Amino acid sequence: DPEIGVDELLINSTDLKVRVPNRDIGKLESAGHFNIYTYNSLSIDAIAINFKNTLLGNKFIRKAMVLGLNRKKMLNTFYLGYGQLISGPFPPNSMAYNPNVLPLKYSEYEAKLYLSDAGCIDSDGDGILEYQNKPLEFDLLVGIDKNNQTVIKIASAMQEYLRNIGIKINVIRLEWNTFLNRVIYKKKFDLALLKFNFDENVSISNLFYSKGYKNFISYKNPEVDQLFENANKTTDNEKKRTIYYELHRLLAEDCPYIFLW
């Protein structure tokens, strides 16, 4: 039971715990006889964007959403700063992560400029922008896990930040299996908060390749497809790294997900 792991540490019945919930770090620090270490994991958090929604198919709107989120503050608030902002789909310690592609910095001003350039306006003065007469209103699906209530706080913060740039977010809480069924299998969602755990092979092609079986966001980019095909054809690790660097750059620019941390 993950909820009693920290208690076992505190009564000296356990010597090591690999994953400590953020809410419990303070308990261990105040106890005074524990060493707490951070380490790089092969996991990332991101917001999936469903391209079947024509509004979200507009890259300017997607980019405005990235710029409109103060991800640094969210990371510090909800994870005590134990994490690293990312710009693309690879974990920072992956050989495929392109260090030259920096995460976009929070800018409410720039976010509003992108929405203006996209042609979004607030015709009725309700504070919610419209694009081609459709309000920028989206459902954000969140899978509820009793051992991780942080996702609700992240969703609420996202709701508030995007409201400030004229985008309305409805947070929909779902039991975990129902969430997976809606997002992964039925593809009935606008936005979804997800965590990805990768292996050493850095295999993300099924998430972004147009015919990938895990491409539940319905993303299609011929240039990205070609790069995945080129990567599969070579056994030269340096060539593969160069290809993945370019994939990282393209996916960061295209914003098929809001890459968080």
Secondary structure, 3 states (H helix, E strand, C coil): CHHHHHHHHHCCCCCCCCCCCHHHHHHHHHHCCCCCCCCCCCEEEEEEECCCCCCCCCHHHHHHHHHCCCHHHHHHHHHCCCCCCCCCCCCCCCCCCCCCCCCCCCCHHHHHHHHHHCCCECCCCCCCCEECCEECEEEEEEEEECCECHHHHHHHHHHHHHHCCCCEEEEEEEEHHHHHHHHHHCCCCCEEEEEEECCCCCCCHHHHCCCCCCCCCCCCCHHHHHHHHHHHHCCCHHHHHHHHHHHHHHHHHHCCEEECC
